[in-house]
Amino acid sequence: MKQILTRKRGTIATTAALLLAATTALTPLLGTARAATTPVTFAMSAWIGFAPLFVASQEKFFGAYPLKFVHMDSGINAAVISGAADSADLSMNQVISDHLKGFDIKIVMPIDYSNGADAIVASKSITAIADLRGKTIPLDTTSYSELLLAYALHQAKLSLADVRPTNMPASAVPAALLGGHAEAGVTWAPHIQLITANPKYHALFTSAQAPGLITDNFAVKTSFLKAHPGAIPAIIKGFLKGTAYIKSHPAQSYAIIGKALGISPADARAQYAEVINPSLAEMKYMMTGKGNLKIIPYKTNVTMVRQLMITQGQIKPSQKIAEPSLFDTKFVTAE
């Protein structure tokens, strides 16, 4: 179980006041005082895609805006809406839902996109997506698994109406397939590997075939942006430094990442291969759609997620989404 951490603002404020007083008294002796910092809380669940953030935090790449991780099993969206957390990892459907409810939440940076960490896994007797027609497909319908399934079906000129999705936790999908209760299912790592370790099963379609479809997104309230205009530029720069550090110092990085996630450095390395942290150029393309990269841009992503939310009955067809209201692109385009 992931531990839920909270930040006691009163305690931190009191400690900060005491430290400030002590530093002031010692200034004549020290010569210069340490620069003030503004911690930024980030609500999240444990996920390998946050690797550059873990590394950047450890190596102090965020400068005056150190990121403080708040691990949560649930309630991440509510935490950023209420102000209990300054920022959060939010999925596209959460940001759309918040927007339609009148909450001024904006995505300021893509954190990662799945690169094989999500997959439709099937019996080897099923060789094409078209073979899924009429099949029972176990998956977590509250997750991006259904979006991946819908996307794959669309590529084969099918829709969710052509299959029989059955809701279950992603962790239960291996038992459903290996127990003979279904011929195909949708899940994510490490559950994928539990299925494909059996020679009778294979990954039929993975998120590596739909780059940019399944994303994690750095989101904040606009009130935070106004109160701390320097925070997001510092976090983006730190994130990019963290990504570069993983490439240049892999051994040290995977040790940091493994410690943050409670896994071995070897497991951290293996899991990291299944996500991609976008470069600055990729961030710009994802958020603006300007360019010609082989990544699904946010605008297309929003359209697909909205349609899925309509199919699921989460929103009405009459509820329109103005994509620019969901993003604040100026931070990635300014870099």
Steps between C-alpha positions, in 0.01 A plus 500: 500500500631844412544726802306825500720791601374837610675832547430674830506862392484638853796295615703595194415867540603497866826322421569739214451796733746358750754425229461851356565652841804282550635577153452873553695482823782307334521713183795707625689174561397318182533795265201403280164342575361203308256597225133455592308215337132439430415128523240382248291200604423243230215251559567167330484123512814290461589488129821449301412787269590747774864385489645838388312673782650261757849552361461877471379518859793296630753701298332833589436595138181693587692789652282731707190281447580153642233242428349318798330172416164418659431130440128425484298188417196712414372856521777652288260711294320625811833591660598743227148643467480570874850644515624225731760436230656763276519272198408149394525234235159502332370295211335673206151384597548646850601838357202495261265411785644776720458753219136407444436537875647850496834427668783701347760224466756510223761261365835677477726212398476143373694275740507174308319284251468125504737310274385142544409520867134447400383222272222287360617147580344201330522132425729433206197367315399866473734658248325828413285761672214405268501156666374665821152551354243349736760410762475568873783740589584539871654837588481785749236719334584793730854515363675578174469131409164568337648788302773271368241238407277759330797637304612155383147405399462825306818419305332173399176682408324362809367661818438410863151392392662213308651342813382426853710697751486358853614720786760362740824624663804490275666267749219243450533482121785243504288255702205554265707412194721229644197344668325467165222750576592728208717486190617860512523783750652844556741574784834664578846409628590289689173310442577479127814299570311260726284407201759500223731281709257226395597397145133476402453879529646809336466877496257563214514880511702728729517868580830513307277488190311809619763744635340787686168326555555410866662792680580628845464875531630765738197706600443801726233757581532833325507667841826317570646623172415858590639470853822325394588602141853362529403152619405325175801627297726371779321165510516454122872581496559263792298228330704527180822493701372192681428327169849582372657381826332159467669460162842623613501339847283187470637309801453790741162586347346154522612477861315828572193391304494156660519650847215740422276215378611230742644277227848388400713708260477212251119505514505880467709470184270235350180693578643828372540347154120488473438874533637804323563836663458754221776731389431873489424475126257216566334695782445793266352276232274315742364824647471708183476246215745711303753285319513154352587247768363147527328569831129549563461871592286612789230640271443156344530336841227724640268412212549127556467521879187716472338245267584219741354699791180544298488127427546428871225745593736727694411807296228597254556541124386861535789581734770652284868531586712797397848344498690826573317531830654173619865593440741781568760467227708807572743323733618233255498738204707756692787257555 
